[in-house]
Amino acid sequence: MIVDLNLKDRNVLVIGAGREGAKRIENLCKQGCQIIVLSDVVNDSLYEIECVERYPIIIIRRRIKDMDFLDKFNDIFLILAATNNQSLNKTIVKEAKKRNILSYSIDGSSSGDLFFTSTISFDNVVHIAVSTSGKSPLMSKMIRDKIENNIKNIIGQQDIDNIRIQEFAREQVKKYIKDQHERRNFLYCLVYDKEIQELISKKNIDKVKERIIKALDKWEGNKIR
């Protein structure tokens, strides 16, 4: 089952910073989490990665000899075992499970709790994932490449802008409309409102937000007092 794991403001420990580890770290940088890298050798590409969120990458140079090093870290949500030693990666995953910490191994071991997917992203708003559940990362990537251009012809900027408007509207309806069914109906109406869609196509997003607030002020349904 593919799930969208929320790592925002979480602590993620990456053990190993070779070429494959650097790839995983680059993906994690888009998730708004605090990345702590523990490795005796660091791939040069790691220093070129720029995290878009407020957390800088913390790099600790250290060779792993045993699992006692984990005692020095608090509140770790996820551990990535990314060393070039398959046996060590298995040991790290096993220790993470003992400590009730989510884990992943670059070896594709099913003993971990998750797999990285090949993802098609639109403005970091819409994400479409292709997964073989660790069976073949190569085929995941190849299948993603096959469908990427076709999907990008289906999902356009209007869809992306509508998602951002829906995000704003969802927060607002919680303040005004008590009934969940009425909230959903209000959100649907925004998608099918021709005037609002025209404003979105013209990038007049502030005007759209003003109209949403005015409509909620005049709401005659089951309103929050």
C-alpha positions in Angstrom: 0.0 0.0 0.0 1.4 3.4 -1.0 1.1 6.1 1.7 2.2 9.7 1.8 4.4 9.9 4.9 4.4 13.3 6.6 7.9 14.1 7.7 7.4 17.8 8.3 9.3 18.9 11.4 10.4 15.3 12.1 14.0 14.2 12.8 15.4 11.8 10.2 18.7 10.0 10.7 20.6 8.9 7.6 23.4 6.5 8.2 25.8 6.4 5.3 26.4 9.2 2.8 27.6 7.6 -0.4 26.1 8.1 -3.8 22.9 6.2 -3.0 22.6 7.9 0.4 23.0 11.3 -1.2 20.1 10.5 -3.6 17.8 9.7 -0.6 18.9 12.8 1.2 18.1 14.9 -1.8 14.5 13.5 -1.8 14.2 14.1 1.9 15.2 17.7 1.6 11.8 18.4 -0.1 9.9 17.1 3.0 10.6 19.8 5.5 12.3 17.5 8.0 15.5 17.8 10.0 18.1 15.5 8.3 21.0 14.2 10.4 23.7 12.4 8.4 26.0 10.0 10.2 28.9 8.7 8.0 32.7 8.5 8.0 32.7 9.2 4.2 30.5 11.8 2.5 29.8 11.9 -1.2 30.8 15.3 -2.7 27.3 15.7 -4.2 25.8 16.0 -0.7 27.4 19.5 -0.3 25.6 20.7 -3.4 22.1 19.8 -2.1 20.1 22.8 -1.0 17.2 22.1 1.3 14.2 24.4 0.5 12.9 24.3 4.1 14.3 25.9 7.2 16.3 22.9 8.4 20.0 22.7 7.4 21.5 19.2 6.9 23.6 18.2 9.9 26.6 16.1 9.0 28.4 14.1 11.7 31.6 12.3 10.6 31.8 9.0 12.4 32.4 5.3 11.6 29.7 3.0 13.0 31.1 0.2 15.2 28.0 -0.8 17.2 24.5 0.4 17.7 25.2 2.3 20.9 25.5 5.5 18.9 21.7 5.6 18.7 21.6 6.4 22.4 23.0 9.9 21.6 20.0 10.8 19.5 16.5 11.8 20.8 13.2 11.8 19.1 14.3 10.2 15.8 11.2 9.4 13.6 12.9 7.6 10.8 16.2 5.9 10.2 17.7 5.3 6.7 20.4 2.6 6.6 22.4 3.7 3.5 25.9 2.3 4.1 27.7 0.1 1.6 27.7 -2.8 4.1 24.6 -4.9 3.6 25.0 -6.7 6.9 25.4 -3.4 8.8 22.2 -2.0 7.1 20.3 -5.1 8.3 21.6 -4.6 11.9 20.6 -0.9 11.8 17.1 -1.8 10.7 16.8 -4.5 13.3 17.9 -2.0 16.0 15.5 0.6 14.8 12.6 -1.9 15.2 13.7 -2.6 18.8 13.4 1.1 19.5 10.1 1.5 17.7 11.6 3.8 15.0 10.6 3.6 11.4 13.3 2.3 9.1 14.5 2.0 5.5 17.4 0.2 3.9 18.9 1.0 0.5 19.3 -2.7 -0.1 15.6 -3.0 -0.6 15.2 -5.3 2.3 11.6 -6.1 3.2 12.6 -6.0 6.8 12.4 -2.2 6.7 9.1 -0.3 7.1 9.0 1.6 3.8 10.3 1.8 0.2 11.1 4.9 -1.8 9.0 5.3 -4.9 9.7 6.8 -8.3 7.7 10.0 -8.2 6.3 12.5 -10.8 5.9 15.9 -9.1 3.9 19.0 -10.2 5.1 22.2 -8.4 5.6 20.1 -5.3 1.8 20.1 -5.0 0.7 16.9 -6.8 2.8 13.8 -6.4 2.2 10.6 -8.4 4.2 7.6 -7.3 5.2 4.4 -9.1 6.3 1.5 -6.8 7.3 -2.1 -7.2 7.5 -2.4 -3.3 11.3 -2.7 -3.5 11.3 -5.5 -6.1 12.9 -3.4 -8.8 13.7 0.3 -8.3 15.1 0.3 -11.9 11.7 -0.8 -13.3 9.9 1.8 -11.1 12.0 4.5 -12.7 11.5 3.2 -16.3 7.7 3.0 -15.9 7.7 6.5 -14.4 9.6 7.8 -17.4 7.1 6.1 -19.8 4.0 7.7 -18.2 5.5 11.1 -17.1 4.9 13.0 -20.4 1.3 11.7 -20.8 0.4 12.7 -17.2 1.8 16.1 -17.6 -0.5 16.6 -20.6 -3.5 15.8 -18.3 -2.7 17.8 -15.1 -2.2 21.5 -15.8 -1.5 24.7 -14.0 -5.3 25.3 -13.4 -5.4 22.0 -11.4 -2.4 23.1 -9.3 -3.9 26.5 -8.6 -7.3 24.9 -7.7 -5.5 22.7 -5.2 -4.0 25.8 -3.5 -7.4 27.5 -3.5 -8.9 24.3 -2.0 -6.3 24.3 0.7 -7.2 27.9 1.6 -10.9 27.2 1.4 -10.7 24.1 3.6 -9.1 26.0 6.4 -11.8 28.7 6.1 -14.8 26.5 6.0 -13.8 24.9 9.3 -14.3 28.4 10.9 -17.7 28.9 9.4 -19.5 25.7 8.5 -20.3 23.1 11.2 -21.7 20.3 9.1 -19.1 18.1 7.2 -21.5 17.4 4.3 -22.1 21.1 3.8 -18.4 21.8 3.9 -17.8 19.3 1.2 -20.6 20.8 -0.9 -19.1 24.3 -0.5 -15.7 23.1 -1.7 -17.3 21.3 -4.7 -19.1 24.5 -5.7 -15.8 26.3 -6.0 -14.5 23.9 -8.5 -17.6 24.3 -10.7 -18.1 28.0 -10.3 -17.3 29.5 -13.7 -16.5 33.0 -12.4 -14.0 31.6 -9.8 -12.4 29.4 -12.4 -12.0 32.3 -14.7 -10.3 34.3 -11.9 -8.0 31.4 -11.2 -7.1 31.2 -14.9 -6.2 34.9 -14.8 -4.0 34.3 -11.7 -6.2 36.6 -9.7 -5.9 34.4 -6.6 -6.4 37.2 -4.0 -9.7 38.0 -5.6 -10.7 34.4 -5.4 -9.9 34.3 -1.7 -11.9 37.4 -1.1 -14.9 35.8 -2.8 -14.6 32.7 -0.7 -14.6 34.8 2.6 -17.6 36.8 1.4 -19.5 33.7 0.5 -18.8 32.1 3.9 -19.9 35.3 5.7 -23.2 35.0 3.9 -23.6 31.3 4.5 -27.1 30.4 5.5 -26.6 26.7 6.3 -25.4 25.1 9.5 -23.1 27.8 10.6 -20.6 27.9 13.5 -21.6 30.7 15.9 
